[in-house]
Amino acid sequence: SLHAPDPERRRRLMPVEGRWPMDELLAAIPTHHPSGRPSLPALRRLARKHDRLWIATDASLPRLWTALSRGIPCLLPERAALLLAFDRAEDRLTLLGESGEPVFLPPSDLFRGRKTIPVHCLLDPAHPLPWHLGRADRVQLGEWHESRGDFARARRVYEPIAEAVAFDDAAADAFGGLGRIAIRQGRAEEAAKALQHADAIRPDDPRTLNAIAYLLSHELLRPLEAHEYAVRADAIDPGNPAILETLGHIELLRDRPAAAAAYFERAWAMADLKGLPPADHAGILDQLVRAYRNAHDLRLARQVLSHR
């Protein structure tokens, strides 16, 4: 029985339990949706909170066994449930739904003659991955390394995807990642080439447009050209804190501190609304202080510094 008093048997049957908060995982499955489709923003927030990588994939039974044996939680959108364990000796899967009661199913009931089923998994990229990732998932892995400042690993992930003869979203994302890394490493010419490739593959992508605007304003000091790209990005993705921060910086370069402060105030508000990490808030506040100071409003600058 799942509820047997033997703690070692319970640990072996349910390796995911204890490592992940079940209520948070199950909260990603909306009760009102008839298919139980997971909330992607909730999954991404949960992955970021626990320093994990969220991927959606099609899993075979051996792949599920590999994931569960390593304590990797998997959400099953078709069942609106969390897969907890696969007891190979008894040939049954243990699922947990929103009722909180475990459900036991033979694999044949779940797969119904199919070789794979859709799952959403939260992986730990710091450890060996349980299976080979596709192009789109490898881009996410590169972004995971990039967000932690490990540019060497991120570059090693991005480069094979960008160099492959394919003009898809994964290639655009890989070129965009290479461009952002080159900006951070002070290689403006390399960044411009990578971002041009990304823009050619997938035009009007707000993240790429914002990166180009950032390059033009921060590195090349060409605020008028940067403003055109940033305005286009803001029109496509209004309220994005990163784009608003770029627009604010451009206004500072154009010696318009009041307009810059308005953008930074909006960026600060949206960063709080979207639950961005404290480091992002701090960067926006530093820019806002600079805008208030340039506008000779020292009272507001002191207030923001105090909050900072």
ChimeraX attribute file (.defattr): number of C-alpha atoms within 10 A of each C-alpha:
attribute: neighborCount
match mode: 1-to-1
recipient: residues
	/A:1	8
	/A:2	14
	/A:3	9
	/A:4	9
	/A:5	9
	/A:6	10
	/A:7	10
	/A:8	10
	/A:9	13
	/A:10	15
	/A:11	14
	/A:12	14
	/A:13	21
	/A:14	21
	/A:15	19
	/A:16	23
	/A:17	17
	/A:18	10
	/A:19	10
	/A:20	14
	/A:21	11
	/A:22	17
	/A:23	10
	/A:24	12
	/A:25	21
	/A:26	21
	/A:27	14
	/A:28	22
	/A:29	26
	/A:30	15
	/A:31	14
	/A:32	8
	/A:33	10
	/A:34	10
	/A:35	13
	/A:36	17
	/A:37	19
	/A:38	24
	/A:39	13
	/A:40	15
	/A:41	10
	/A:42	15
	/A:43	24
	/A:44	17
	/A:45	17
	/A:46	19
	/A:47	19
	/A:48	16
	/A:49	10
	/A:50	12
	/A:51	16
	/A:52	19
	/A:53	21
	/A:54	22
	/A:55	21
	/A:56	15
	/A:57	15
	/A:58	12
	/A:59	19
	/A:60	16
	/A:61	16
	/A:62	10
	/A:63	14
	/A:64	24
	/A:65	19
	/A:66	16
	/A:67	23
	/A:68	21
	/A:69	18
	/A:70	14
	/A:71	20
	/A:72	22
	/A:73	25
	/A:74	26
	/A:75	27
	/A:76	23
	/A:77	18
	/A:78	15
	/A:79	17
	/A:80	23
	/A:81	26
	/A:82	24
	/A:83	24
	/A:84	24
	/A:85	27
	/A:86	27
	/A:87	16
	/A:88	12
	/A:89	6
	/A:90	8
	/A:91	12
	/A:92	17
	/A:93	23
	/A:94	20
	/A:95	23
	/A:96	21
	/A:97	18
	/A:98	17
	/A:99	8
	/A:100	12
	/A:101	9
	/A:102	18
	/A:103	15
	/A:104	16
	/A:105	14
	/A:106	15
	/A:107	16
	/A:108	13
	/A:109	10
	/A:110	16
	/A:111	14
	/A:112	10
	/A:113	9
	/A:114	9
	/A:115	10
	/A:116	17
	/A:117	17
	/A:118	16
	/A:119	21
	/A:120	20
	/A:121	22
	/A:122	24
	/A:123	23
	/A:124	17
	/A:125	15
	/A:126	10
	/A:127	7
	/A:128	8
	/A:129	13
	/A:130	18
	/A:131	10
	/A:132	8
	/A:133	14
	/A:134	10
	/A:135	18
	/A:136	17
	/A:137	17
	/A:138	19
	/A:139	24
	/A:140	21
	/A:141	24
	/A:142	25
	/A:143	23
	/A:144	20
	/A:145	19
	/A:146	19
	/A:147	11
	/A:148	10
	/A:149	13
	/A:150	14
	/A:151	21
	/A:152	12
	/A:153	15
	/A:154	25
	/A:155	20
	/A:156	12
	/A:157	22
	/A:158	25
	/A:159	16
	/A:160	13
	/A:161	20
	/A:162	24
	/A:163	11
	/A:164	9
	/A:165	9
	/A:166	12
	/A:167	14
	/A:168	14
	/A:169	15
	/A:170	22
	/A:171	26
	/A:172	27
	/A:173	27
	/A:174	31
	/A:175	28
	/A:176	29
	/A:177	29
	/A:178	28
	/A:179	28
	/A:180	26
	/A:181	22
	/A:182	22
	/A:183	21
	/A:184	14
	/A:185	11
	/A:186	13
	/A:187	14
	/A:188	18
	/A:189	13
	/A:190	15
	/A:191	24
	/A:192	21
	/A:193	16
	/A:194	25
	/A:195	26
	/A:196	19
	/A:197	20
	/A:198	29
	/A:199	21
	/A:200	12
	/A:201	19
	/A:202	16
	/A:203	13
	/A:204	15
	/A:205	18
	/A:206	22
	/A:207	20
	/A:208	28
	/A:209	27
	/A:210	25
	/A:211	26
	/A:212	27
	/A:213	29
	/A:214	28
	/A:215	27
	/A:216	21
	/A:217	23
	/A:218	17
	/A:219	14
	/A:220	13
	/A:221	14
	/A:222	17
	/A:223	23
	/A:224	15
	/A:225	14
	/A:226	24
	/A:227	23
	/A:228	13
	/A:229	23
	/A:230	29
	/A:231	20
	/A:232	18
	/A:233	25
	/A:234	21
	/A:235	10
	/A:236	15
	/A:237	14
	/A:238	13
	/A:239	17
	/A:240	18
	/A:241	27
	/A:242	21
	/A:243	27
	/A:244	27
	/A:245	26
	/A:246	27
	/A:247	31
	/A:248	30
	/A:249	28
	/A:250	28
	/A:251	23
	/A:252	20
	/A:253	17
	/A:254	15
	/A:255	14
	/A:256	16
	/A:257	23
	/A:258	18
	/A:259	18
	/A:260	28
	/A:261	25
	/A:262	18
	/A:263	25
	/A:264	28
	/A:265	19
	/A:266	18
	/A:267	27
	/A:268	23
	/A:269	15
	/A:270	18
	/A:271	20
	/A:272	15
	/A:273	10
	/A:274	12
	/A:275	11
	/A:276	15
	/A:277	12
	/A:278	10
	/A:279	9
	/A:280	16
	/A:281	19
	/A:282	15
	/A:283	14
	/A:284	25
	/A:285	21
	/A:286	15
	/A:287	19
	/A:288	28
	/A:289	22
	/A:290	19
	/A:291	28
	/A:292	21
	/A:293	17
	/A:294	18
	/A:295	17
	/A:296	13
	/A:297	13
	/A:298	14
	/A:299	11
	/A:300	15
	/A:301	21
	/A:302	14
	/A:303	11
	/A:304	15
	/A:305	14
	/A:306	8
	/A:307	9
	/A:308	13
